[in-house]
Amino acid sequence: MRINKELTKGSTALLILSVLSKQEMYGYQMIGEINRRSENVFSMKEGTLYPILHAMVAEGLLESYDAQSETGRERKYYRITAAGNLQLNARREEWQVFTGAVNRVISEGM
């Protein structure tokens, strides 16, 4: 099922922080992990991901560093910071409140 982009706009940072809370990753790896975890519902493009990553680094939510990948290729990796973990917890809580409220509204009278 194709998801309306308007629905995904507010959740992209939450998705990124969530996958980075488990392990450090490079951009294309994040795209693949988000795609895998969402069972192909979220298909993020690099042109969408990298501006968000750069903004999150500037905000202090992520740190980046260059290292060789398992294939030997030089890549920019990202890791979540303490501030990023705090933001992740706040966004998870906010998401639970939001989705609970939406579910209550749309399922009323069903």
C-alpha positions, 0 to 999 in steps of 0.5 A, spaced: 500 500 500 502 506 498 502 511 504 500 519 503 507 523 503 503 528 508 502 522 513 509 520 513 512 527 514 512 528 521 515 521 522 521 521 518 526 524 524 522 518 529 524 513 524 531 515 523 532 516 531 529 509 532 534 505 527 540 509 530 538 507 537 540 500 535 546 501 531 551 506 528 549 506 520 551 510 514 545 513 509 544 507 505 544 502 510 538 506 514 534 507 508 534 499 507 533 498 515 527 503 515 524 499 509 525 492 512 522 494 518 516 497 515 515 491 510 516 496 504 511 501 506 517 506 507 521 507 501 525 513 503 530 516 497 537 519 499 535 526 497 530 526 502 534 522 508 541 526 507 538 533 508 534 531 515 541 527 517 545 534 516 540 538 520 540 533 526 547 533 526 547 541 526 541 540 532 546 535 536 541 529 535 546 525 531 554 525 530 557 523 524 564 520 522 568 517 516 570 510 516 570 504 512 564 499 511 564 492 511 566 492 504 572 496 505 568 503 502 569 509 505 562 511 508 559 517 513 556 513 519 551 516 523 550 515 531 545 518 536 547 522 541 545 523 548 540 529 546 538 524 540 536 519 545 532 524 549 529 527 543 527 519 541 524 518 547 520 524 547 517 523 540 516 516 541 511 518 547 508 524 543 507 518 537 503 514 542 499 519 544 497 522 537 496 515 534 492 513 540 487 519 539 487 518 531 485 511 532 479 513 537 477 518 533 477 514 526 474 507 530 468 511 533 462 508 531 465 502 527 
